[in-house]
C-alpha cells in the first residue's frame, strides 16, 4: 500500500487588520509591533464624562499642551510590544541574577572596607525611592497619555522603574548581609539628610505636575538624562577604579537600560519637535525650566558623593553631554 503525502499552502484572505493596512498604504504584511500598537486607543462610545474632570472625555488629547496631528507617529524604535518586551527583560534579568549571585557567593561587597560600603549605601540605596517616584510618574503618563504608540512604552517604563528600585534594594541587602539595616538607613537619608532633600523635593513636585507630556519631559528626559549618567556612569567609574569591578557588575542592567531607553525617549522628543514650531518652543521652555530645577536638586547630592569641587565638575560635564544630546534632537534653545 502506497501512502502519498501532499502539502497544501493556504493563502490568507488578507495580510493584516484593516486599520493597520490603511496606515501601511495597502494590505501588506505587518509586524507584530504594528498590529499591537496602531489605533488601540479608545476614541468613541464613552457614555459619560469623568466626574473628576467633566469638561473632558475619559481619554482626551487636550490634557497636554503638545499638539500632534497623529499621536501614532511616536513609535518606539525598540519595537516593543508585550511579547518582545518581556522576552528582552527576561534575558536581562537572567544576566543580572547571575551577577548578583556571583557578587554574593564571593563576598565581593562584604570584603570592602566599612567606609566604602557606607559610601555605597549613601550614594545608591536611597535612589530606590527616586525610582519608585519614576514608576509612579510613568504610571500617570500611561493613564492620561494619548495614543498606544506612546502609552504602551510608558507602561513598560513604569515596570522598568519598579525593577530598578528592587535591584537597588537588593544591593542594600547584599551590603548589610540581608538584615535590612541599609534599607532603613536609606529611608532615613531620603527623608532627612540635607544632601538628598533637593532630589526628594523635586520628585514630590513631579507628582503634582498635571500636563502628562511635561511630566514625560521632566522625568524621562531631563531628570534621567542628568541623574543616571552622574551615578551609573561617573560614580560607578570612580568607585570601580578604586575598589575593582564589583559595582560594574551590579549596575550593568542600569547602564544597558538607560542607553536603550534613551533611544526611545529621543525618538519621541525628536518627532514632537518636528511636528511644529509651537511644539518645539513649548518643549524648549519645559526643558529649560526643569533642567534648572534638576541642577539645583542634584548639586548637594553630587557634592556629597564626589566631594565639593569634584561634584561641581562632574555635574557640569554631565550637563555638557546633555546639551549635546538636546542639540541632536533639534532643541538648541533647550540646550542652553
TADATA-V882862 format. One record per residue. N is the residue number from 1. RES is the residue in one small letter. PSI is psi in degrees with one decimal (999 if undefined). D_LAST is the distance of its C-alpha to the last C-alpha in whole Angstrom. Layout:
n:res:psi:d_last
N:RES:PSI:D_LAST
N:RES:PSI:D_LAST
This chain:
n:res:psi:d_last
1:x:126.4:84
2:x:136.2:81
3:x:120.2:77
4:x:122.2:75
5:x:124.5:71
6:x:150.2:69
7:x:143.1:65
8:x:130.2:64
9:x:138.5:61
10:x:119.9:59
11:x:124.1:57
12:x:146.2:55
13:x:-30.4:55
14:x:157.6:51
15:x:-28.8:48
16:x:-176.5:46
17:x:153.1:46
18:x:-38.6:46
19:x:-34.5:42
20:x:-39.4:41
21:x:-38.0:43
22:x:-38.2:42
23:x:-29.3:38
24:x:-7.6:39
25:x:26.6:41
26:x:169.9:44
27:x:82.8:46
28:x:157.1:45
29:x:133.8:45
30:x:154.2:41
31:x:161.2:40
32:x:-34.4:40
33:x:-44.1:37
34:x:-42.8:37
35:x:-25.7:40
36:x:5.6:39
37:x:-52.6:35
38:x:128.0:36
39:x:29.3:37
40:x:-10.8:38
41:x:123.3:36
42:x:135.9:39
43:x:-16.5:39
44:x:177.0:42
45:x:37.1:45
46:x:121.5:44
47:x:-17.9:47
48:x:157.0:45
49:x:147.3:42
50:x:137.6:40
51:x:-26.8:42
52:x:-6.0:39
53:x:72.0:37
54:x:-15.9:39
55:x:-5.6:37
56:x:160.6:36
57:x:168.8:37
58:x:-45.6:38
59:x:118.7:35
60:x:127.0:33
61:x:-14.4:30
62:x:4.5:29
63:x:0.1:28
64:x:156.4:24
65:x:-15.9:22
66:x:135.5:21
67:x:127.3:24
68:x:136.9:26
69:x:-35.1:29
70:x:108.7:30
71:x:-15.5:28
72:x:5.5:30
73:x:-7.9:28
74:x:60.4:25
75:x:153.3:28
76:x:116.7:27
77:x:-18.8:27
78:x:-14.5:29
79:x:42.9:32
80:x:116.7:33
81:x:-178.8:36
82:x:-46.9:38
83:x:-49.9:40
84:x:-39.6:37
85:x:-50.0:35
86:x:-35.8:38
87:x:-44.5:39
88:x:-48.5:36
89:x:-33.0:36
90:x:-43.3:39
91:x:-41.0:39
92:x:-35.7:36
93:x:-37.8:38
94:x:-44.0:41
95:x:-43.1:39
96:x:-39.3:37
97:x:-38.1:41
98:x:-41.0:42
99:x:-44.9:40
100:x:-41.6:40
101:x:-41.3:44
102:x:-46.2:44
103:x:-41.9:42
104:x:-46.0:44
105:x:-32.0:47
106:x:2.9:47
107:x:37.1:45
108:x:-30.0:42
109:x:-39.7:41
110:x:-21.3:44
111:x:-8.5:44
112:x:152.6:41
113:x:151.7:42
114:x:-39.7:41
115:x:-36.9:38
116:x:-36.6:36
117:x:-40.2:37
118:x:-35.9:36
119:x:-39.2:33
120:x:-42.4:33
121:x:-45.3:34
122:x:-43.4:31
123:x:-31.1:28
124:x:-46.5:29
125:x:-38.0:32
126:x:-17.2:30
127:x:-14.3:27
128:x:-30.1:30
129:x:-37.0:30
130:x:-39.1:26
131:x:-35.8:27
132:x:-38.5:30
133:x:-41.4:27
134:x:-35.7:25
135:x:-47.0:29
136:x:-42.0:29
137:x:-42.7:26
138:x:-28.4:26
139:x:-39.8:30
140:x:-44.7:29
141:x:-41.9:27
142:x:-39.8:30
143:x:-39.8:32
144:x:-8.7:30
145:x:171.5:28
146:x:129.5:30
147:x:120.4:31
148:x:-28.1:32
149:x:-36.5:30
150:x:-45.1:27
151:x:-28.4:29
152:x:-34.3:32
153:x:-37.5:29
154:x:-27.4:27
155:x:-39.7:31
156:x:-39.5:31
157:x:-35.8:28
158:x:-47.3:30
159:x:-33.0:32
160:x:-43.2:30
161:x:-33.6:29
162:x:-40.2:32
163:x:-40.8:33
164:x:-41.8:30
165:x:-40.6:31
166:x:-39.9:35
167:x:-40.8:34
168:x:-35.8:33
169:x:-37.8:36
170:x:-32.8:38
171:x:-44.7:36
172:x:-41.6:37
173:x:-35.0:41
174:x:-35.6:41
175:x:-33.3:40
176:x:10.3:43
177:x:33.6:45
178:x:25.1:45
179:x:-21.7:46
180:x:0.3:43
181:x:-36.8:42
182:x:-32.1:39
183:x:-39.8:38
184:x:-40.7:39
185:x:-42.1:37
186:x:-39.1:34
187:x:-40.9:35
188:x:-42.4:36
189:x:-45.3:32
190:x:-37.2:30
191:x:-27.5:32
192:x:-28.4:33
193:x:130.6:31
194:x:-36.3:28
195:x:-22.5:26
196:x:-11.2:26
197:x:-30.7:26
198:x:-43.4:22
199:x:-39.8:22
200:x:-43.1:25
201:x:-39.2:24
202:x:-44.7:21
203:x:-41.8:23
204:x:-32.6:25
205:x:-36.8:23
206:x:-32.6:22
207:x:-27.9:26
208:x:17.3:26
209:x:119.0:23
210:x:-40.9:25
211:x:115.8:23
212:x:-31.8:24
213:x:-31.7:21
214:x:-40.0:18
215:x:-38.7:20
216:x:-45.0:20
217:x:-47.5:16
218:x:-44.2:16
219:x:-57.2:19
220:x:-23.3:19
221:x:-57.9:15
222:x:-57.5:13
223:x:-49.4:16
224:x:-38.5:18
225:x:-21.9:15
226:x:-38.2:14
227:x:-47.8:18
228:x:-46.4:20
229:x:-33.7:19
230:x:-42.5:19
231:x:-56.0:23
232:x:-2.1:24
233:x:-59.7:23
234:x:-46.2:22
235:x:-42.3:25
236:x:-43.8:27
237:x:-45.4:27
238:x:-44.6:28
239:x:-42.9:30
240:x:-32.4:32
241:x:-30.8:32
242:x:-29.2:34
243:x:8.9:36
244:x:178.9:37
245:x:12.4:35
246:x:-48.5:37
247:x:-31.9:33
248:x:-40.3:32
249:x:-39.7:35
250:x:-26.4:34
251:x:16.0:30
252:x:-42.5:31
253:x:-41.6:31
254:x:-41.8:27
255:x:-46.5:26
256:x:-42.1:28
257:x:-42.8:27
258:x:-42.3:23
259:x:-42.6:23
260:x:-46.4:25
261:x:-33.4:23
262:x:-34.5:20
263:x:-43.5:22
264:x:-48.1:23
265:x:-44.0:20
266:x:-40.1:18
267:x:-41.0:21
268:x:-50.1:21
269:x:-44.2:17
270:x:-41.1:17
271:x:-38.5:21
272:x:-39.5:19
273:x:-42.1:17
274:x:-23.0:19
275:x:-44.6:22
276:x:153.0:20
277:x:-31.4:18
278:x:-44.7:18
279:x:-44.1:18
280:x:-41.4:14
281:x:-41.8:13
282:x:-43.2:15
283:x:-43.6:13
284:x:-39.4:9
285:x:-44.1:11
286:x:-45.1:12
287:x:-43.9:10
288:x:-42.2:8
289:x:-50.4:11
290:x:-28.9:12
291:x:-40.7:10
292:x:-43.1:10
293:x:-40.0:14
294:x:-41.4:14
295:x:-42.5:13
296:x:-43.4:16
297:x:-34.1:18
298:x:-11.8:18
299:x:-53.6:18
300:x:-34.6:22
301:x:-46.4:22
302:x:-40.4:21
303:x:-34.6:23
304:x:-36.4:26
305:x:-19.4:26
306:x:-22.5:25
307:x:155.6:26
308:x:-55.6:24
309:x:-46.1:23
310:x:-35.9:22
311:x:-42.2:20
312:x:-39.5:18
313:x:-46.9:17
314:x:-42.7:18
315:x:-38.4:15
316:x:-40.8:12
317:x:-37.2:14
318:x:-40.0:13
319:x:-39.0:10
320:x:-43.2:9
321:x:-38.2:12
322:x:-38.5:10
323:x:-40.2:7
324:x:-38.5:10
325:x:-44.0:12
326:x:-39.5:9
327:x:-37.0:9
328:x:-23.0:13
329:x:3.8:13
330:x:24.1:12
331:x:59.5:9
332:x:-33.2:7
333:x:-40.6:6
334:x:-13.0:6
335:x:-4.4:4
336:x:999:0
